[in-house]
Amino acid sequence: MTSREQFEAWLRTQPHVLNVGVEQDGTYTLHEDRVAWEAWQASREAVEVQLPSLKQIDSGERYVWSDGVFNFKEDAIKAIRAAGIKVKGE
């Protein structure tokens, strides 16, 4: 599902929304919907997760960090959650 599809699904759940109108050029009919879409996009663009450079040391999921060995998947999940983002499948 694209970000726009997620937005429209969320928009339809709002009590004041009777219909999600979209013009031929792709803009939303209602000013409020356009503003909400712009805010949605800005919120997604502001999300950034910084992971350090990694160097794989074996064929599994083990990597070297500057201070030793760790499991990349577990630490990546922690970094993503710390940014306030849900991890799919968790």
VEXDREN-2710 file (C-alpha; in Angstrom, 1 decimal):
% VEXDREN-2710
k/r/px/py/pz
1/MET/0.0/0.0/0.0
2/THR/1.4/3.4/-1.0
3/SER/1.7/6.3/1.4
4/ARG/-1.2/8.0/-0.4
5/GLU/-3.4/4.9/-0.2
6/GLN/-2.6/4.7/3.6
7/PHE/-3.5/8.4/3.9
8/GLU/-6.8/7.9/2.1
9/ALA/-7.7/4.9/4.2
10/TRP/-7.0/6.9/7.3
11/LEU/-8.9/9.9/6.0
12/ARG/-12.0/7.7/5.4
13/THR/-12.0/6.8/9.1
14/GLN/-12.3/10.4/10.2
15/PRO/-15.8/11.2/11.5
16/HIS/-16.1/14.4/9.5
17/VAL/-15.2/12.8/6.1
18/LEU/-18.2/11.7/4.0
19/ASN/-16.3/11.3/0.8
20/VAL/-12.7/11.6/-0.4
21/GLY/-12.9/13.8/-3.5
22/VAL/-9.9/13.8/-5.9
23/GLU/-9.6/16.1/-8.9
24/GLN/-8.3/15.0/-12.3
25/ASP/-4.9/16.5/-11.5
26/GLY/-4.7/14.3/-8.4
27/THR/-5.3/17.1/-5.9
28/TYR/-8.0/16.7/-3.2
29/THR/-11.2/18.5/-3.7
30/LEU/-11.5/19.8/-0.2
31/HIS/-9.0/22.3/1.2
32/GLU/-8.9/20.4/4.5
33/ASP/-8.0/17.2/2.7
34/ARG/-5.2/19.0/0.8
35/VAL/-3.8/20.4/4.0
36/ALA/-4.0/17.0/5.7
37/TRP/-2.2/15.4/2.8
38/GLU/0.5/17.9/2.9
39/ALA/0.9/17.3/6.7
40/TRP/0.9/13.6/6.1
41/GLN/3.7/13.9/3.5
42/ALA/5.8/16.2/5.7
43/SER/5.4/13.8/8.6
44/ARG/6.7/10.9/6.5
45/GLU/9.6/12.9/5.1
46/ALA/10.7/13.9/8.6
47/VAL/11.2/10.3/9.6
48/GLU/14.9/9.3/9.5
49/VAL/16.7/6.4/11.0
50/GLN/20.4/6.6/11.1
51/LEU/22.3/3.3/11.3
52/PRO/26.1/3.2/11.5
53/SER/28.2/1.7/8.8
54/LEU/28.4/-2.1/9.0
55/LYS/30.9/-4.7/8.0
56/GLN/29.7/-8.2/7.6
57/ILE/31.9/-10.8/9.2
58/ASP/30.2/-14.0/8.3
59/SER/27.4/-15.3/6.0
60/GLY/24.7/-15.0/8.7
61/GLU/23.2/-11.9/10.3
62/ARG/26.3/-11.1/12.5
63/TYR/28.0/-7.8/11.8
64/VAL/30.9/-5.8/13.3
65/TRP/30.1/-2.5/15.0
66/SER/32.9/-0.2/16.1
67/ASP/32.6/-1.5/19.7
68/GLY/32.1/-5.2/18.9
69/VAL/29.8/-7.8/17.4
70/PHE/26.0/-7.5/17.5
71/ASN/23.0/-8.9/15.7
72/PHE/22.1/-6.4/13.0
73/LYS/18.4/-7.3/12.8
74/GLU/17.8/-6.8/16.5
75/ASP/19.7/-3.5/16.7
76/ALA/18.1/-2.2/13.5
77/ILE/14.6/-3.0/15.0
78/LYS/15.6/-1.1/18.2
79/ALA/16.8/1.9/16.2
80/ILE/13.5/1.9/14.2
81/ARG/11.4/1.7/17.3
82/ALA/13.4/4.5/19.0
83/ALA/12.4/6.7/16.0
84/GLY/8.8/6.0/16.9
85/ILE/8.1/3.7/14.0
86/LYS/6.3/0.4/14.2
87/VAL/8.2/-2.6/12.8
88/LYS/6.0/-4.6/10.4
89/GLY/5.3/-8.2/11.6
90/GLU/6.1/-7.4/15.2
END
